[in-house]
Amino acid sequence: MLDEIIRTVNSRQVTVLVTHWWEYFSNGIPNEIFIQRLHETAEYLASQDDIEVISFADLAKGGVELN
């Protein structure tokens, strides 16, 4: 999953990643592998100087400049 996210982010100006809390808890049981993948994704995005992660709320406010 992370490899595909990296390829996608590197090939586009804007990438939208959507996830839902219930995807991580099948029948109320934490999906530890999926949760770990989320953490890996967040760590990768945070470590990249040329990537800015924003929320939809920030985008809607118009405070984010897109090239």
C-alpha positions as CSV (number, residue, x, y, z in Angstrom):
1,M,0.0,0.0,0.0
2,L,2.7,2.5,0.9
3,D,4.6,1.9,-2.4
4,E,1.5,2.7,-4.3
5,I,0.9,5.9,-2.2
6,I,4.5,7.0,-2.9
7,R,4.2,6.4,-6.6
8,T,0.9,8.3,-6.7
9,V,2.1,11.3,-4.6
10,N,5.3,11.5,-6.7
11,S,3.3,11.5,-10.0
12,R,0.7,14.2,-9.2
13,Q,0.5,17.7,-8.0
14,V,-2.4,16.9,-5.6
15,T,-3.3,13.6,-4.1
16,V,-6.3,12.9,-1.9
17,L,-6.0,10.1,0.6
18,V,-9.2,9.0,2.3
19,T,-9.5,6.6,5.1
20,H,-12.2,5.8,7.7
21,W,-11.8,4.8,11.3
22,W,-14.0,1.7,10.9
23,E,-11.5,0.3,8.3
24,Y,-9.1,-0.2,11.2
25,F,-11.5,-2.1,13.5
26,S,-13.2,-5.1,11.8
27,N,-16.0,-6.2,14.2
28,G,-14.5,-4.0,16.9
29,I,-11.1,-5.8,16.7
30,P,-8.1,-3.6,15.8
31,N,-6.5,-4.6,12.5
32,E,-2.9,-4.2,13.7
33,I,-1.4,-4.7,10.3
34,F,-3.6,-2.0,8.7
35,I,-3.0,0.4,11.6
36,Q,0.8,-0.2,11.1
37,R,0.4,0.7,7.4
38,L,-1.4,3.9,8.4
39,H,1.5,4.8,10.7
40,E,4.1,4.0,8.0
41,T,2.2,6.2,5.6
42,A,2.0,9.1,8.1
43,E,5.7,8.8,8.9
44,Y,6.6,8.8,5.2
45,L,4.5,11.9,4.4
46,A,5.8,13.8,7.4
47,S,9.4,13.1,6.5
48,Q,9.1,14.6,3.0
49,D,10.2,18.2,2.8
50,D,8.3,18.7,-0.5
51,I,5.0,17.3,0.7
52,E,2.4,19.3,2.6
53,V,-0.4,17.4,4.3
54,I,-3.6,19.5,4.7
55,S,-7.1,18.8,5.8
56,F,-10.2,19.3,3.7
57,A,-11.3,21.9,6.3
58,D,-8.1,23.9,5.5
59,L,-8.7,23.6,1.8
60,A,-12.3,24.7,2.1
61,K,-11.3,27.8,4.0
62,G,-9.1,28.8,1.0
63,G,-6.0,29.3,3.1
64,V,-4.0,26.8,1.0
65,E,-2.3,27.8,-2.2
66,L,-2.2,25.1,-4.9
67,N,0.3,25.6,-7.7
